[in-house]
Amino acid sequence: MKRTVVSVLALLLLLGVAIYWNTREGAKTAREVRAEEGYRAPGFTIEALDGGGVLDVGALIGQKPIFINFWESWCPPCRAEMPYLQKAYEEYGQDVVFVMINPMTSDTLANAKAFLAEERYTFPVYLDDKDGSVMRLYRVGAFPTSFFIDRSGVIIARHMGAMSEEVVETLMKKIARP
């Protein structure tokens, strides 16, 4: 009987230490900067496609929710999700900073502008630098890739591939509403 009590107490102590350690690690993760879910989003500056200046995303992280999407005009999955992203921009654009990035890895400025004009998309579009530094910073290896960053600056979702309207709506609600 005494052994059972000691064993149960030892097990409870180990469980308590494990819970404490995991909680502590979770809090630490949200302070570390890394382009992964559960981590604080890395900051960067990026130039607007229309020449309208430079956006300092780093200054906005932790201030407002941010949606980042990497796309190119030739990409069929990118084109498939764009109407849903436009709809989300119209609904959440006042509360969420939209950062639509064309890295120009295999796209041209003329093609990107023609696509946006033809489809009448109004969300803000930005161009990565010639070295693709933002794309590398966020470890983007395929298009489209999207990041949903909450008001505290933590990446709550990373999505590779085209998103359905339902996925866009669900994730936007998560970051847009306090």
N, C-alpha and C positions, 0 to 999 in steps of 0.2 A: 504494500500500500504506500509506504514511504517513498519507494522508488518511482512509483507512478506519479505521485505528487511532484517530486523533484523533476522528473522527465517533462511533465506538463508545464511546470514553471520555466524550465530551460527552453522549451519550445516557444512559449509565449514571449520570453525575452528575445529570442532570435527573431521572431516575427516582428516584434516592436522595433528592433534595430533595423530590420529590412525595410519596414514602412518608413521610418525616419529617413533612412539613406535615400530611398527612392523619391521622397518628397523634397528633400534637400537638392538632389540632382535635378529634379524637374524645375525648381525655382532657378537654379544655376543656368540651366539650358536656355531659359527665356531671356537671360542677360547676355549670353554669348552670341556673337554675330556669325551667322552661317546661312547660306541659301538653302535651308532645309526646314521642313515642318517642325514647329516647336522652338525654333531659334529666332533670335532677333534678326530682322532683314538687314542686309548690307546696304549702305547708302552709296549713291553715285550722282553725278550730274550728267545731263543728256540734252542734246540740242533738238529743238523742234523741227519737224519736217518742213513746215511752212516758213522757216526762218524767223519765227516769232520769239526767239531767245532760248535761254538755257533753263531747264528745270532742275532744281536741286532736290532730288528725292531724299537725300540724307537729312535735310532740314525738316522734311515732312514726316519721316518715320517716327512714330511715337506721338504724333500730333493728330493725324487723320488716318482713316482706313485707306489702303492703297491696293489697287488692282494692277498688276503688271502682266502684259501679254507679249510674247515674242512670236512674230509672224512674218511671212513673206507673201507677196502677191501671187506667185506661181503655185503656192501650196494648196491643194484641194481641201485638206482638213481645215486649214486656216480660213479659207473662203466659206466653208460650211458653217463654222461657228460665228462668223462675223455678224450676221443679222441678230443673233442672240446677244452679242456684246453691244451692238448699237442700241438694242432695246434696253439693256441693263444700264447703259450710259444715260439714256433718256430718263430712266427711273431713279437711278442712284447717283448720277453725276454731280449733284449738289453736295452729297455727303461723302463720296468716295473719290479719291484721286485716281483717274484712269491714266495709265502710262502704257500706251500701245507702241511697242518697239519693233521697228523693222531693222534688223542687223545688217541688211544689204550684203549678206554673204554670197548669195547667188541671185539677187534681185537687182533691178536698176531703179534709180530715182524716178525716171519717166514712167516705168511700169507701175510702181507703187502709187504715184500721184494719179495716173489714169484709172487704176482700179478704185481708189478711194472716191474719185470724182464720179465715175460711172455708177457706183453703188450708192452714192450720196451719204457716205459715212461722215459723221460730224465729231466723233471722239478725237481727242488730241493724239497725234502720232509723232513719234520721236525716232531719231536715227542713231544707232550705235556708232562709235567712232570706227575708223578704218581697221583698227586692230581687234574689234569685237570685244572690248574690255568688259562691257556690261554683260554680254552673253557669257563670257568666261567666268565672271564674278558669280553669276547665277547658275553656272554649270548646265547651260542649255545645250542639249545635243540633238534635239529634234524640234520640228515645228508642227503645230503650235505648242508652246509651253506657257502656262499661266501660274501666277502666284497671287494668293489672296492674303493680304497682310492686315491684321486687326489694328484697332486704334492704339494699342500699346506697342505696336511695332513688331509683333511676333507673326511669323508666317504660319497661318492656320491650315493652308492647303497649297499643294503644288499639283498641278494637273498637266500631264503630257498627253497630247492628242486633242482632237476636236471634242468640245463639250456640248452636251445637249442643252436645250433651253432650261430644263429642270435643274441640271447641275449648276448652271450659271446662276439661276435664281436662288437656289438653296445656299450656295457659297456667298453670294452677294448679301443675302439677308444676314448671314453669320457675321460679316465684317461691318455692314452698314449700320446695324442697330446696336445701340449701347447695351 
